[in-house]
Amino acid sequence: MEKTPLSWSELGAHFANEDKAREYMEFLRWGNNGPACPHCGGADPYRLTPKPGSKTRKGVLKCRACRKQFTVTVGTVFEDSHVPLTKWLQAIYLIGASKKGISAHQLHRMLGVTYRAAWFMAHRLRYAMSVEPLAKLSGTIEVDEGYIGGKRKGGRGRRPADGGRKAAVAVLVERDGNVRAMPMERIDGFSMEREIRSYVEPGSRLMTDETNIYHDIRVKGHQQIAGMERHSVNHSGGEFVRGACTRTRRRGSFRC
């Protein structure tokens, strides 16, 4: 199975038909352990072979335990969709590779599907990226917050629907790993602690800046934030990044 990232020009050739796309989907969902029944968890299903004149589709499996049929799309956002899996994979690639997002109109043009199908795909994929359960971040987590949006410079252009107010956003970045970004009602110690507890594993190391909001978060032990070690980067002293830190014998002292 391909392990290196594919370029957009290679994607169409790599998944030239539904069989290859289905095979890749099965690998992503079940790995090398083989299919498992989404209904009862049975790990010994068998494939049904389509016969001439039968209604059996390719990719259908049947569980030996509960005797129910299923495909790799059952229980996913692809279930009950008439959009080919090749188009779904291309849509995932485009959404993931678009730095500033991608509209349903652009998906409609690039994938060659109707606008209604593109809108449906975009909403389902964005929903899949936001629902629980999401694996919690661990290790060294960089935490930052800020405001985005607002009125255009010079006061020209249409006024935003929210009256020109900026939106509060918090971002948690796992070094060499995943990212969690979420809109916030407000940025304060209580709100940041709630998000950190929700998305970060206990025992992780947090890297923050010197903003005062982190001083208001409930402390457990010395330099502990939500059960995790907290290190602050000294922006005012010209420090913008810090590597791994280790605790020294002196309480509260860290060597980086």
Backbone as CSV, one residue per row, in Angstrom:
resi,resn,N_x,N_y,N_z,CA_x,CA_y,CA_z,C_x,C_y,C_z
1,MET,0.845,-1.202,0.000,0.000,0.000,0.000,0.881,1.253,0.000
2,GLU,0.507,2.243,-0.771,1.264,3.481,-0.888,1.329,4.202,0.454
3,LYS,2.544,4.574,0.894,2.720,5.237,2.168,3.157,6.685,2.012
4,THR,3.727,7.045,0.867,4.164,8.417,0.654,3.006,9.249,0.113
5,PRO,2.963,10.570,0.448,1.869,11.418,-0.033,1.816,11.462,-1.554
6,LEU,0.619,11.472,-2.090,0.436,11.559,-3.536,0.175,13.002,-3.933
7,SER,0.668,13.377,-5.108,0.340,14.687,-5.655,-1.030,14.591,-6.318
8,TRP,-1.605,15.770,-6.618,-2.928,15.782,-7.253,-2.892,15.103,-8.616
9,SER,-1.770,15.259,-9.347,-1.659,14.650,-10.670,-1.573,13.124,-10.580
10,GLU,-1.041,12.609,-9.468,-0.912,11.163,-9.298,-2.161,10.521,-8.726
11,LEU,-2.993,11.335,-8.066,-4.143,10.775,-7.360,-5.107,10.067,-8.302
12,GLY,-5.427,10.707,-9.434,-6.370,10.110,-10.369,-5.869,8.801,-10.944
13,ALA,-4.566,8.718,-11.207,-4.013,7.479,-11.761,-3.939,6.384,-10.710
14,HIS,-3.656,6.773,-9.462,-3.518,5.780,-8.397,-4.865,5.146,-8.064
15,PHE,-5.919,5.959,-8.057,-7.265,5.449,-7.797,-8.091,5.583,-9.071
16,ALA,-7.695,4.819,-10.082,-8.306,4.948,-11.407,-9.706,4.358,-11.461
17,ASN,-10.057,3.479,-10.522,-11.384,2.865,-10.556,-11.876,2.626,-9.136
18,GLU,-13.125,2.200,-9.043,-13.756,2.008,-7.741,-13.117,0.881,-6.936
19,ASP,-12.599,-0.131,-7.617,-11.994,-1.255,-6.903,-10.767,-0.807,-6.115
20,LYS,-9.921,0.011,-6.745,-8.738,0.501,-6.044,-9.118,1.452,-4.919
21,ALA,-10.105,2.281,-5.146,-10.550,3.207,-4.109,-11.137,2.451,-2.919
22,ARG,-11.925,1.414,-3.202,-12.511,0.612,-2.126,-11.436,-0.118,-1.328
23,GLU,-10.447,-0.638,-2.038,-9.339,-1.333,-1.367,-8.610,-0.387,-0.415
24,TYR,-8.399,0.848,-0.857,-7.713,1.822,-0.012,-8.572,2.200,1.188
25,MET,-9.876,2.367,0.982,-10.786,2.670,2.084,-10.771,1.555,3.123
26,GLU,-10.750,0.317,2.673,-10.717,-0.819,3.596,-9.415,-0.830,4.388
27,PHE,-8.317,-0.455,3.727,-7.042,-0.394,4.437,-7.066,0.704,5.495
28,LEU,-7.633,1.872,5.162,-7.702,2.967,6.118,-8.571,2.608,7.321
29,ARG,-9.655,1.874,7.086,-10.586,1.575,8.173,-10.151,0.374,9.009
30,TRP,-9.674,-0.674,8.360,-9.394,-1.922,9.069,-7.919,-2.283,9.120
31,GLY,-7.086,-1.606,8.376,-5.665,-1.898,8.395,-5.351,-3.278,7.845
32,ASN,-4.271,-3.853,8.362,-3.839,-5.173,7.892,-4.520,-6.311,8.635
33,ASN,-5.372,-5.983,9.612,-6.046,-7.024,10.389,-7.237,-7.631,9.660
34,GLY,-7.694,-6.997,8.596,-8.839,-7.520,7.867,-10.144,-6.905,8.320
35,PRO,-11.222,-7.091,7.561,-12.515,-6.477,7.872,-13.096,-6.946,9.204
36,ALA,-13.892,-6.075,9.803,-14.631,-6.398,11.020,-16.059,-5.913,10.835
37,CYS,-17.018,-6.679,11.322,-18.432,-6.340,11.149,-18.780,-5.091,11.949
38,PRO,-19.340,-4.063,11.322,-19.722,-2.848,12.056,-20.976,-3.033,12.898
39,HIS,-21.699,-4.153,12.697,-22.931,-4.400,13.439,-22.672,-5.096,14.774
40,CYS,-21.841,-6.153,14.755,-21.613,-6.926,15.980,-20.148,-7.020,16.361
41,GLY,-19.261,-6.527,15.502,-17.835,-6.592,15.788,-17.173,-7.883,15.368
42,GLY,-17.909,-8.762,14.700,-17.343,-10.032,14.263,-16.148,-9.832,13.346
43,ALA,-15.071,-10.599,13.598,-13.821,-10.409,12.856,-13.587,-11.470,11.795
44,ASP,-14.628,-12.235,11.443,-14.436,-13.296,10.450,-15.513,-13.243,9.366
45,PRO,-15.683,-12.092,8.713,-16.662,-12.021,7.623,-16.087,-12.613,6.342
46,TYR,-16.936,-12.823,5.362,-16.474,-13.308,4.063,-17.102,-12.456,2.972
47,ARG,-16.447,-12.421,1.831,-16.903,-11.589,0.725,-17.925,-12.331,-0.118
48,LEU,-18.910,-11.582,-0.584,-19.903,-12.129,-1.499,-19.459,-11.828,-2.924
49,THR,-19.465,-12.829,-3.762,-19.043,-12.673,-5.154,-20.241,-12.347,-6.036
50,PRO,-20.235,-11.185,-6.676,-21.363,-10.839,-7.563,-21.480,-11.834,-8.715
51,LYS,-22.683,-12.282,-8.953,-22.934,-13.214,-10.050,-23.760,-12.523,-11.129
52,PRO,-23.636,-12.962,-12.366,-24.415,-12.355,-13.455,-25.919,-12.403,-13.147
53,GLY,-26.555,-11.255,-13.230,-27.987,-11.181,-12.978,-28.358,-10.956,-11.530
54,SER,-27.410,-11.052,-10.594,-27.711,-10.846,-9.180,-27.606,-9.357,-8.831
55,LYS,-28.182,-8.977,-7.693,-28.158,-7.592,-7.243,-26.992,-7.316,-6.289
56,THR,-26.167,-8.307,-6.056,-25.031,-8.143,-5.149,-23.992,-7.218,-5.769
57,ARG,-23.586,-6.196,-5.016,-22.609,-5.242,-5.513,-21.196,-5.683,-5.125
58,LYS,-20.211,-5.133,-5.786,-18.834,-5.397,-5.411,-18.552,-4.794,-4.036
59,GLY,-17.707,-5.460,-3.284,-17.304,-4.939,-1.983,-18.222,-5.321,-0.837
60,VAL,-19.263,-6.117,-1.084,-20.192,-6.516,-0.022,-19.603,-7.699,0.747
61,LEU,-19.638,-7.609,2.089,-19.190,-8.693,2.956,-20.354,-9.166,3.813
62,LYS,-20.260,-10.381,4.341,-21.299,-10.931,5.198,-20.667,-11.494,6.462
63,CYS,-21.214,-11.112,7.589,-20.673,-11.533,8.877,-21.115,-12.970,9.183
64,ARG,-20.192,-13.810,9.618,-20.528,-15.187,9.973,-21.287,-15.255,11.296
65,ALA,-21.127,-14.238,12.140,-21.755,-14.258,13.465,-23.207,-13.785,13.415
66,CYS,-23.423,-12.557,12.924,-24.780,-11.998,12.929,-25.486,-12.156,11.584
67,ARG,-24.763,-12.646,10.563,-25.314,-12.903,9.236,-25.774,-11.640,8.504
68,LYS,-25.319,-10.488,8.915,-25.692,-9.243,8.253,-24.649,-8.878,7.201
69,GLN,-25.121,-8.199,6.154,-24.222,-7.757,5.098,-23.775,-6.314,5.360
70,PHE,-22.585,-5.991,4.864,-22.071,-4.634,5.040,-20.964,-4.374,4.020
71,THR,-20.626,-3.109,3.870,-19.493,-2.693,3.052,-18.621,-1.770,3.903
72,VAL,-17.516,-1.321,3.346,-16.595,-0.470,4.092,-17.212,0.882,4.422
73,THR,-18.267,1.277,3.719,-18.861,2.594,3.956,-19.900,2.601,5.070
74,VAL,-20.338,1.431,5.544,-21.371,1.365,6.587,-20.840,1.996,7.870
75,GLY,-21.637,2.904,8.437,-21.232,3.576,9.665,-20.303,4.747,9.453
76,THR,-20.125,5.172,8.200,-19.267,6.318,7.898,-20.087,7.392,7.187
77,VAL,-19.448,8.528,6.917,-20.137,9.615,6.202,-20.361,9.266,4.740
78,PHE,-19.751,8.179,4.262,-19.947,7.767,2.872,-21.160,6.872,2.696
79,GLU,-21.768,6.426,3.794,-22.885,5.480,3.716,-24.084,6.106,3.001
80,ASP,-24.772,5.293,2.200,-25.979,5.713,1.478,-25.706,6.840,0.479
81,SER,-24.474,6.963,0.032,-24.136,7.983,-0.958,-23.958,7.326,-2.317
82,HIS,-24.495,7.974,-3.350,-24.333,7.469,-4.716,-23.090,8.055,-5.389
83,VAL,-22.362,8.906,-4.660,-21.134,9.482,-5.207,-20.042,8.417,-5.193
84,PRO,-19.326,8.207,-6.296,-18.272,7.185,-6.341,-17.185,7.439,-5.290
85,LEU,-16.583,6.364,-4.801,-15.522,6.499,-3.804,-14.316,7.251,-4.367
86,THR,-14.083,7.129,-5.671,-12.975,7.878,-6.274,-13.184,9.385,-6.099
87,LYS,-14.429,9.845,-6.225,-14.730,11.266,-6.044,-14.580,11.668,-4.579
88,TRP,-14.980,10.783,-3.670,-14.833,11.074,-2.240,-13.365,11.254,-1.884
89,LEU,-12.505,10.366,-2.379,-11.077,10.460,-2.080,-10.476,11.746,-2.638
90,GLN,-10.902,12.131,-3.834,-10.410,13.376,-4.415,-10.891,14.576,-3.605
91,ALA,-12.136,14.529,-3.124,-12.662,15.629,-2.310,-11.892,15.749,-0.998
92,ILE,-11.582,14.608,-0.368,-10.798,14.621,0.871,-9.434,15.247,0.621
93,TYR,-8.815,14.879,-0.499,-7.504,15.430,-0.840,-7.599,16.949,-1.015
94,LEU,-8.577,17.410,-1.756,-8.682,18.838,-2.034,-8.961,19.644,-0.776
95,ILE,-9.849,19.150,0.091,-10.155,19.866,1.330,-8.940,19.895,2.244
96,GLY,-8.233,18.767,2.328,-7.062,18.722,3.189,-5.890,19.531,2.676
97,ALA,-5.777,19.670,1.358,-4.631,20.375,0.767,-4.884,21.859,0.567
98,SER,-6.122,22.308,0.771,-6.454,23.720,0.551,-6.161,24.520,1.818
99,LYS,-5.177,25.383,1.751,-4.729,26.116,2.925,-5.813,27.027,3.484
100,LYS,-6.591,27.648,2.598,-7.610,28.597,3.039,-9.019,28.060,2.837
101,GLY,-9.144,26.729,2.733,-10.467,26.148,2.542,-10.842,26.094,1.070
102,ILE,-11.921,25.377,0.808,-12.383,25.228,-0.570,-13.909,25.248,-0.568
103,SER,-14.493,25.898,-1.522,-15.942,26.040,-1.583,-16.567,24.860,-2.304
104,ALA,-17.870,24.705,-2.106,-18.598,23.654,-2.810,-18.591,23.910,-4.315
105,HIS,-18.604,25.180,-4.719,-18.557,25.503,-6.151,-17.248,25.029,-6.767
106,GLN,-16.145,25.189,-6.038,-14.866,24.755,-6.579,-14.787,23.226,-6.636
107,LEU,-15.319,22.543,-5.634,-15.383,21.084,-5.687,-16.230,20.633,-6.871
108,HIS,-17.335,21.326,-7.089,-18.222,21.030,-8.218,-17.475,21.124,-9.546
109,ARG,-16.638,22.152,-9.692,-15.906,22.339,-10.944,-14.772,21.331,-11.094
110,MET,-14.045,21.073,-10.022,-12.854,20.236,-10.122,-13.176,18.743,-10.165
111,LEU,-14.253,18.325,-9.498,-14.594,16.901,-9.450,-15.532,16.483,-10.569
112,GLY,-16.185,17.451,-11.217,-17.118,17.104,-12.280,-18.405,16.513,-11.763
113,VAL,-18.817,16.906,-10.543,-20.099,16.463,-9.983,-21.032,17.661,-9.937
114,THR,-22.300,17.412,-9.666,-23.247,18.515,-9.569,-22.942,19.360,-8.338
115,TYR,-23.417,20.597,-8.352,-23.191,21.463,-7.190,-23.867,20.882,-5.949
116,ARG,-25.029,20.290,-6.129,-25.736,19.691,-4.994,-24.900,18.571,-4.371
117,ALA,-24.284,17.731,-5.213,-23.436,16.649,-4.699,-22.195,17.215,-4.017
118,ALA,-21.588,18.256,-4.594,-20.396,18.862,-4.003,-20.714,19.482,-2.647
119,TRP,-21.858,20.143,-2.543,-22.275,20.747,-1.269,-22.488,19.661,-0.216
120,PHE,-23.121,18.569,-0.613,-23.366,17.438,0.280,-22.041,16.835,0.761
121,MET,-21.091,16.648,-0.146,-19.804,16.057,0.206,-19.023,16.966,1.155
122,ALA,-18.999,18.252,0.853,-18.247,19.191,1.692,-18.782,19.213,3.113
123,HIS,-20.108,19.226,3.251,-20.694,19.277,4.595,-20.463,17.973,5.357
124,ARG,-20.556,16.860,4.682,-20.320,15.583,5.366,-18.866,15.454,5.821
125,LEU,-17.933,15.858,4.998,-16.521,15.747,5.358,-16.161,16.708,6.488
126,ARG,-16.704,17.908,6.461,-16.444,18.847,7.558,-17.073,18.361,8.855
127,TYR,-18.228,17.747,8.741,-18.853,17.163,9.932,-17.985,16.042,10.487
128,ALA,-17.441,15.197,9.610,-16.607,14.076,10.065,-15.359,14.568,10.776
129,MET,-14.856,15.736,10.404,-13.652,16.264,11.031,-13.921,16.909,12.382
130,SER,-15.183,17.068,12.739,-15.508,17.793,13.969,-16.153,16.940,15.055
131,VAL,-16.688,15.773,14.695,-17.432,14.998,15.681,-16.498,14.188,16.566
132,GLU,-16.990,13.879,17.772,-16.267,12.996,18.684,-16.552,11.552,18.284
133,PRO,-15.718,10.558,18.672,-14.518,10.819,19.470,-13.328,11.147,18.585
134,LEU,-12.555,12.149,19.018,-11.288,12.473,18.380,-10.173,12.058,19.329
135,ALA,-9.127,11.478,18.799,-8.004,11.066,19.646,-7.392,12.308,20.294
136,LYS,-7.134,12.232,21.591,-6.564,13.372,22.296,-5.093,13.562,21.913
137,LEU,-4.667,14.804,21.960,-3.280,15.125,21.678,-2.409,14.727,22.864
138,SER,-1.161,14.390,22.597,-0.252,13.991,23.671,1.158,14.424,23.337
139,GLY,2.043,14.301,24.316,3.425,14.718,24.112,3.580,16.199,24.389
140,THR,4.275,16.904,23.516,4.458,18.351,23.634,3.409,19.056,22.793
141,ILE,2.593,19.872,23.463,1.477,20.550,22.802,1.717,22.056,22.841
142,GLU,1.712,22.691,21.687,1.844,24.137,21.615,0.446,24.754,21.607
143,VAL,0.235,25.709,22.520,-1.082,26.312,22.714,-1.020,27.783,22.336
144,ASP,-1.993,28.225,21.562,-2.050,29.645,21.222,-3.505,30.038,21.024
145,GLU,-3.755,31.304,21.073,-5.106,31.829,20.941,-5.037,33.200,20.296
146,GLY,-6.158,33.671,19.764,-6.161,34.979,19.133,-7.503,35.297,18.522
147,TYR,-7.553,36.364,17.753,-8.779,36.836,17.128,-8.552,36.971,15.625
148,ILE,-9.538,36.566,14.843,-9.444,36.677,13.391,-10.699,37.363,12.866
149,GLY,-10.620,37.864,11.629,-11.784,38.490,10.999,-11.883,39.961,11.354
150,GLY,-13.094,40.517,11.213,-13.328,41.925,11.512,-13.527,42.750,10.257
151,LYS,-13.596,44.060,10.414,-13.832,44.954,9.297,-12.608,45.039,8.394
152,ARG,-12.857,45.299,7.123,-11.751,45.479,6.192,-11.040,46.795,6.471
153,LYS,-9.749,46.839,6.125,-8.980,48.059,6.322,-9.541,49.177,5.448
154,GLY,-9.587,50.367,6.012,-10.099,51.502,5.254,-11.604,51.645,5.327
155,GLY,-12.289,50.674,5.936,-13.733,50.756,6.097,-14.518,50.517,4.833
156,ARG,-13.875,50.029,3.761,-14.578,49.814,2.507,-15.139,48.403,2.458
157,GLY,-16.071,48.210,1.583,-16.641,46.878,1.410,-17.847,46.653,2.298
158,ARG,-18.506,45.549,2.077,-19.721,45.220,2.816,-19.386,44.921,4.271
159,ARG,-20.176,45.392,5.187,-19.973,45.155,6.606,-20.338,43.704,6.936
160,PRO,-19.497,42.983,7.678,-19.804,41.592,8.024,-21.107,41.469,8.782
161,ALA,-21.717,40.304,8.699,-23.008,40.076,9.352,-22.906,40.216,10.860
162,ASP,-21.707,39.957,11.446,-21.570,40.040,12.898,-21.231,41.452,13.372
163,GLY,-21.337,42.447,12.479,-21.084,43.818,12.879,-19.610,44.196,12.853
164,GLY,-18.760,43.344,12.296,-17.352,43.687,12.214,-16.538,43.174,13.377
165,ARG,-17.143,42.411,14.287,-16.396,41.877,15.422,-15.477,40.743,14.982
166,LYS,-14.342,40.630,15.649,-13.432,39.545,15.356,-13.837,38.296,16.122
167,ALA,-13.511,37.131,15.558,-13.864,35.849,16.176,-12.693,35.329,16.991
168,ALA,-12.997,34.834,18.195,-11.970,34.257,19.064,-11.695,32.815,18.649
169,VAL,-10.428,32.445,18.558,-10.025,31.118,18.116,-8.895,30.609,19.017
170,ALA,-8.944,29.323,19.364,-7.864,28.669,20.100,-7.312,27.534,19.250
171,VAL,-5.998,27.317,19.302,-5.336,26.280,18.503,-4.408,25.477,19.404
172,LEU,-4.499,24.147,19.298,-3.622,23.230,20.014,-2.873,22.405,18.972
173,VAL,-1.547,22.460,18.987,-0.729,21.783,17.974,0.167,20.758,18.653
174,GLU,0.024,19.512,18.247,0.867,18.432,18.753,2.128,18.378,17.893
175,ARG,3.301,18.512,18.509,4.533,18.509,17.735,4.680,17.206,16.961
176,ASP,4.903,17.351,15.659,5.017,16.208,14.752,3.749,15.363,14.767
177,GLY,2.585,16.019,14.999,1.347,15.258,15.073,0.150,16.030,14.588
178,ASN,-0.958,15.941,15.322,-2.236,16.494,14.896,-2.459,17.908,15.418
179,VAL,-3.545,18.503,14.924,-3.903,19.874,15.285,-5.379,19.921,15.662
180,ARG,-5.710,20.701,16.670,-7.099,20.975,17.010,-7.288,22.491,17.041
181,ALA,-8.233,22.978,16.261,-8.558,24.403,16.237,-10.046,24.542,16.480
182,MET,-10.437,25.465,17.338,-11.845,25.592,17.682,-12.216,27.060,17.917
183,PRO,-13.434,27.458,17.507,-13.904,28.810,17.820,-14.239,28.910,19.301
184,MET,-14.071,30.090,19.856,-14.306,30.314,21.290,-15.314,31.448,21.473
185,GLU,-16.139,31.325,22.496,-17.028,32.444,22.832,-16.217,33.612,23.366
186,ARG,-15.211,33.298,24.156,-14.299,34.305,24.694,-12.987,33.613,25.026
187,ILE,-11.938,34.381,25.137,-10.636,33.837,25.502,-10.310,34.253,26.926
188,ASP,-10.384,33.307,27.830,-10.012,33.539,29.222,-9.496,32.228,29.805
189,GLY,-9.055,32.261,31.044,-8.477,31.080,31.669,-9.436,29.920,31.749
190,PHE,-10.699,30.190,32.117,-11.683,29.118,32.253,-11.928,28.432,30.912
191,SER,-12.086,29.215,29.852,-12.368,28.649,28.526,-11.181,27.851,28.002
192,MET,-9.958,28.359,28.189,-8.780,27.655,27.705,-8.568,26.352,28.477
193,GLU,-8.808,26.370,29.787,-8.662,25.138,30.568,-9.659,24.082,30.104
194,ARG,-10.876,24.490,29.798,-11.901,23.554,29.321,-11.464,22.882,28.031
195,GLU,-10.932,23.659,27.089,-10.507,23.081,25.813,-9.283,22.186,25.984
196,ILE,-8.374,22.588,26.854,-7.176,21.777,27.085,-7.560,20.442,27.701
197,ARG,-8.465,20.454,28.668,-8.916,19.200,29.284,-9.632,18.313,28.268
198,SER,-10.334,18.913,27.334,-11.118,18.147,26.359,-10.251,17.497,25.298
199,TYR,-9.141,18.153,24.912,-8.400,17.709,23.735,-6.975,17.228,24.014
200,VAL,-6.498,17.315,25.255,-5.108,16.955,25.552,-5.068,15.877,26.624
201,GLU,-4.220,14.881,26.414,-4.061,13.795,27.370,-3.357,14.296,28.638
202,PRO,-3.792,13.820,29.813,-3.074,14.154,31.049,-1.628,13.705,30.967
203,GLY,-0.740,14.477,31.573,0.672,14.144,31.535,1.409,14.754,30.366
204,SER,0.709,15.461,29.487,1.372,16.093,28.347,2.110,17.354,28.795
205,ARG,2.972,17.855,27.940,3.736,19.074,28.211,3.168,20.193,27.352
206,LEU,2.761,21.279,27.991,2.148,22.397,27.275,3.145,23.529,27.092
207,MET,3.189,24.083,25.893,4.015,25.244,25.578,3.084,26.416,25.289
208,THR,3.125,27.454,26.126,2.272,28.628,25.939,3.156,29.871,25.865
209,ASP,2.520,31.010,25.602,3.258,32.261,25.697,3.064,32.835,27.103
210,GLU,3.399,34.099,27.296,3.370,34.686,28.637,2.059,35.384,28.969
211,THR,1.035,35.205,28.123,-0.215,35.906,28.377,-0.783,35.565,29.750
212,ASN,-1.450,36.523,30.364,-1.908,36.369,31.749,-3.040,35.366,31.916
213,ILE,-3.728,34.995,30.829,-4.897,34.124,31.006,-4.514,32.767,31.571
214,TYR,-3.285,32.312,31.314,-2.884,30.998,31.810,-2.582,31.014,33.301
215,HIS,-2.347,32.195,33.855,-2.120,32.289,35.296,-3.402,32.065,36.086
216,ASP,-4.557,32.209,35.430,-5.843,32.051,36.117,-6.338,30.619,36.109
217,ILE,-5.665,29.746,35.364,-6.112,28.359,35.275,-5.762,27.631,36.557
218,ARG,-6.657,26.791,37.028,-6.442,26.059,38.281,-5.148,25.272,38.226
219,VAL,-4.369,25.383,39.269,-3.046,24.772,39.309,-3.074,23.543,40.194
220,LYS,-2.457,22.459,39.731,-2.294,21.235,40.512,-0.806,20.990,40.674
221,GLY,-0.265,21.281,41.839,1.170,21.145,42.016,1.888,22.325,41.385
222,HIS,3.202,22.272,41.351,3.971,23.396,40.817,4.011,23.358,39.290
223,GLN,3.684,24.471,38.678,3.698,24.604,37.224,2.864,23.524,36.539
224,GLN,1.702,23.201,37.132,0.824,22.202,36.534,-0.431,22.878,36.026
225,ILE,-0.836,22.535,34.810,-2.037,23.098,34.224,-2.899,21.938,33.739
226,ALA,-4.063,21.776,34.376,-4.963,20.672,34.035,-4.236,19.327,34.106
227,GLY,-3.358,19.163,35.142,-2.637,17.916,35.320,-1.469,17.752,34.373
228,MET,-0.995,18.840,33.754,0.084,18.776,32.764,1.141,19.819,33.079
229,GLU,2.376,19.551,32.703,3.434,20.534,32.872,3.227,21.683,31.895
230,ARG,3.441,22.889,32.384,3.310,24.055,31.511,4.629,24.802,31.449
231,HIS,5.054,25.141,30.243,6.241,25.949,30.013,5.809,27.151,29.192
232,SER,6.302,28.336,29.544,5.941,29.540,28.792,7.150,30.053,28.027
233,VAL,6.925,30.391,26.761,7.976,30.936,25.897,8.049,32.440,26.126
234,ASN,9.251,32.948,26.334,9.465,34.352,26.659,9.589,35.180,25.374
235,HIS,8.434,35.592,24.828,8.458,36.398,23.607,9.164,37.737,23.823
236,SER,8.940,38.355,24.987,9.529,39.669,25.253,11.054,39.599,25.309
237,GLY,11.588,38.404,25.592,13.032,38.233,25.624,13.605,37.728,24.321
238,GLY,12.790,37.707,23.267,13.262,37.266,21.963,13.191,35.771,21.743
239,GLU,12.496,35.048,22.620,12.359,33.601,22.470,11.037,33.291,21.783
240,PHE,11.070,32.517,20.703,9.854,32.199,19.970,9.622,30.711,19.828
241,VAL,10.591,29.888,20.191,10.425,28.443,20.138,11.315,27.826,21.204
242,ARG,10.868,26.699,21.749,11.647,26.014,22.764,11.549,24.519,22.512
243,GLY,12.663,23.842,22.644,12.681,22.399,22.443,12.206,21.659,23.666
244,ALA,12.546,20.365,23.753,12.122,19.548,24.884,12.805,20.039,26.156
245,CYS,12.048,20.027,27.259,12.550,20.490,28.545,12.564,19.338,29.540
246,THR,13.498,19.379,30.490,13.550,18.379,31.547,13.577,19.088,32.884
247,ARG,12.933,18.486,33.878,12.875,19.084,35.205,14.208,18.843,35.936
248,THR,14.745,19.869,36.576,15.967,19.746,37.359,15.621,19.421,38.799
249,ARG,16.621,19.227,39.625,16.369,18.893,41.029,15.697,20.042,41.769
250,ARG,16.062,21.244,41.392,15.460,22.402,42.032,14.012,22.517,41.625
251,ARG,13.100,22.574,42.589,11.678,22.593,42.304,11.318,23.821,41.471
252,GLY,10.607,23.559,40.391,10.163,24.663,39.560,11.158,25.099,38.524
253,SER,12.298,24.415,38.460,13.316,24.796,37.492,13.341,23.803,36.350
254,PHE,13.476,24.276,35.111,13.504,23.428,33.942,14.746,23.730,33.116
255,ARG,15.331,22.694,32.543,16.472,22.870,31.651,16.016,22.502,30.236
256,CYS,16.234,23.385,29.266,15.742,23.171,27.904,16.908,23.146,26.923
